């Protein structure tokens, strides 16, 4: 059960179907071999950032004197703001392809950004490192699969379908943000 409970929040935070149109707009003019390189670059970058944060995040907190509860509240507020911005924002502008787009903006912050990092810390605290790592890796494999098959998925969903899924994911992300703030406040109150 812990694996399901860690998989779903990471899946929602990554929002692979929501970032798919951005990915597609960046790579549609690239040759197949260049597209494969960008996909590999983006998934490796996202995986390295996420896994690195899993192992170093709490150590950084100790060094600067933060509690996990502080991060839950701050992260929950960030998730709430990011999801509200996505829910209320107009169309995202199209970006031009670059040689490092697999690293930035795709690997980070689009695949693994503040929402994913905040969710990871919360999940490790609640369910432990093994279910969280497993769920994160499965999500990175899903991102790879979706990006590799982006032509077909965009044709099936269409732009409107992809946008609708992204908006629902943003609403769920807002709810997760509120939950994290609530859990952070509860944790702080338990310390008193």
C-alpha positions as CSV (number, residue, x, y, z in Angstrom):
1,X,0.0,0.0,0.0
2,X,2.9,2.4,0.8
3,X,4.1,2.0,-2.9
4,X,0.7,3.2,-4.2
5,X,0.5,6.0,-1.7
6,X,4.0,7.2,-2.7
7,X,3.5,6.6,-6.5
8,X,0.3,8.7,-6.9
9,X,1.6,12.0,-5.3
10,X,4.8,11.8,-7.3
11,X,2.9,11.0,-10.5
12,X,0.6,14.1,-9.9
13,X,3.6,16.3,-9.1
14,X,5.5,15.3,-12.2
15,X,2.4,15.8,-14.3
16,X,3.9,14.1,-17.4
17,X,0.8,14.6,-19.5
18,X,0.7,18.2,-18.5
19,X,4.3,18.8,-19.6
20,X,3.9,16.7,-22.7
21,X,2.7,19.6,-24.9
22,X,5.7,21.7,-23.8
23,X,8.1,18.8,-24.5
24,X,6.5,18.2,-27.9
25,X,6.7,21.9,-28.9
26,X,10.4,21.9,-28.0
27,X,11.3,18.7,-29.9
28,X,8.9,18.5,-32.8
29,X,11.4,20.1,-35.2
30,X,14.2,17.8,-34.2
31,X,15.4,14.7,-36.0
32,X,14.6,11.3,-34.3
33,X,18.2,10.8,-33.1
34,X,18.3,14.3,-31.6
35,X,14.9,13.7,-30.0
36,X,16.1,10.5,-28.4
37,X,19.2,12.4,-27.0
38,X,17.0,15.1,-25.5
39,X,14.7,12.4,-23.9
40,X,17.7,10.6,-22.4
41,X,19.2,13.8,-21.2
42,X,16.0,15.0,-19.6
43,X,15.2,11.8,-17.8
44,X,18.7,11.3,-16.5
45,X,18.8,14.9,-15.3
46,X,15.5,14.6,-13.6
47,X,16.4,11.3,-12.0
48,X,19.8,12.6,-10.7
49,X,18.2,15.8,-9.2
50,X,15.4,13.8,-7.5
51,X,17.6,11.0,-6.2
52,X,20.3,13.5,-5.0
53,X,17.6,15.5,-3.2
54,X,16.3,12.3,-1.5
55,X,19.7,11.5,0.0
56,X,21.0,15.1,0.7
57,X,17.8,17.0,1.4
58,X,17.5,16.1,5.1
59,X,21.2,16.6,5.6
60,X,20.9,20.1,4.2
61,X,18.0,20.7,6.6
62,X,20.1,19.7,9.6
63,X,23.0,22.0,8.5
64,X,20.8,25.0,8.2
65,X,18.5,24.2,11.1
66,X,15.3,23.4,9.3
67,X,12.7,21.0,10.5
68,X,10.9,18.7,8.0
69,X,7.7,20.3,9.2
70,X,9.1,23.7,8.1
71,X,9.7,22.3,4.6
72,X,6.3,20.7,4.5
73,X,4.6,24.1,5.2
74,X,6.9,26.0,2.8
75,X,6.7,23.3,0.2
76,X,2.9,23.0,0.6
77,X,2.6,26.8,0.0
78,X,4.9,26.6,-3.0
79,X,2.8,23.7,-4.4
80,X,-0.4,25.6,-3.8
81,X,1.0,28.7,-5.6
82,X,2.4,26.8,-8.5
83,X,-0.8,24.8,-9.0
84,X,-2.9,28.0,-8.8
85,X,-0.6,29.7,-11.3
86,X,-1.0,26.8,-13.7
87,X,-4.8,26.7,-13.1
88,X,-5.2,30.4,-13.7
89,X,-2.5,31.2,-16.3
90,X,-3.0,31.7,-20.0
91,X,-1.2,29.6,-22.6
92,X,2.5,28.8,-22.0
93,X,4.8,30.4,-24.5
94,X,6.6,28.2,-27.0
95,X,10.3,27.9,-26.5
96,X,13.0,27.4,-29.1
97,X,15.1,24.2,-29.0
98,X,18.6,24.4,-27.5
99,X,21.4,21.9,-27.1
100,X,20.9,21.7,-23.3
101,X,17.1,21.7,-23.2
102,X,17.1,18.2,-21.9
103,X,18.7,19.5,-18.8
104,X,16.9,22.9,-18.5
105,X,14.0,23.3,-18.8
106,X,12.9,19.7,-19.3
107,X,14.9,17.7,-16.7
108,X,14.6,20.5,-14.2
109,X,12.3,22.3,-13.5
110,X,9.6,20.8,-15.7
111,X,10.0,17.1,-14.8
112,X,11.6,17.5,-11.4
113,X,10.9,20.9,-9.9
114,X,9.8,22.3,-6.6
115,X,6.6,20.3,-6.6
116,X,8.4,16.9,-7.0
117,X,11.1,17.8,-4.5
118,X,8.7,18.9,-1.9
119,X,6.5,15.8,-2.4
120,X,9.6,13.5,-2.2
121,X,10.6,15.0,1.2
122,X,7.1,14.6,2.6
123,X,6.8,11.0,1.3
124,X,10.1,9.9,2.7
125,X,9.1,11.3,6.1
126,X,5.7,9.5,6.0
127,X,6.4,6.2,4.1
128,X,10.2,5.8,4.2
129,X,13.0,5.9,1.6
130,X,12.4,2.5,-0.2
131,X,8.8,3.0,-1.3
132,X,9.6,6.7,-2.3
133,X,12.7,5.7,-4.4
134,X,10.8,2.9,-6.1
135,X,7.8,5.2,-6.9
136,X,10.1,7.9,-8.1
137,X,12.0,5.5,-10.4
138,X,8.7,4.1,-11.8
139,X,7.6,7.7,-12.5
140,X,10.8,8.4,-14.4
141,X,10.3,5.3,-16.5
142,X,6.7,6.6,-17.2
143,X,8.1,10.0,-18.3
144,X,10.6,8.2,-20.6
145,X,7.8,6.1,-22.1
146,X,5.5,9.0,-22.6
147,X,8.2,11.2,-24.2
148,X,9.3,8.4,-26.5
149,X,5.7,7.9,-27.6
150,X,4.8,11.6,-27.6
151,X,3.7,11.7,-31.2
152,X,1.0,9.0,-30.7
153,X,-0.1,10.4,-27.3
154,X,-0.5,13.9,-28.6
155,X,-2.6,12.6,-31.5
156,X,-4.8,10.6,-29.2
157,X,-5.3,13.2,-26.5
158,X,-5.1,16.3,-28.7
159,X,-4.1,19.6,-27.2
160,X,-7.4,20.2,-25.5
161,X,-7.3,16.7,-23.8
162,X,-3.7,17.2,-22.6
163,X,-4.6,20.7,-21.2
164,X,-7.6,19.3,-19.4
165,X,-5.5,16.5,-17.8
166,X,-3.0,19.2,-16.8
167,X,-5.6,21.3,-15.1
168,X,-7.0,18.4,-13.1
169,X,-3.5,17.5,-12.1
170,X,-2.9,21.1,-10.9
171,X,-6.1,20.9,-8.9
172,X,-4.9,17.7,-7.2
173,X,-1.5,19.3,-6.7
174,X,-3.2,22.2,-4.9
175,X,-5.0,19.8,-2.6
176,X,-1.7,18.0,-1.9
177,X,-0.2,21.4,-1.1
178,X,-3.0,22.2,1.4
179,X,-2.5,18.7,3.0
180,X,1.3,19.3,3.3
181,X,0.7,22.7,5.1
182,X,-1.8,20.9,7.4
183,X,0.6,18.1,8.2
184,X,3.5,20.6,8.8
185,X,1.4,22.6,11.2
186,X,0.3,19.4,13.0
187,X,4.0,18.3,13.3
188,X,5.0,21.6,14.7
189,X,2.1,21.6,17.2
190,X,3.2,18.1,18.4
191,X,6.7,19.5,19.2
192,X,5.2,22.1,21.5
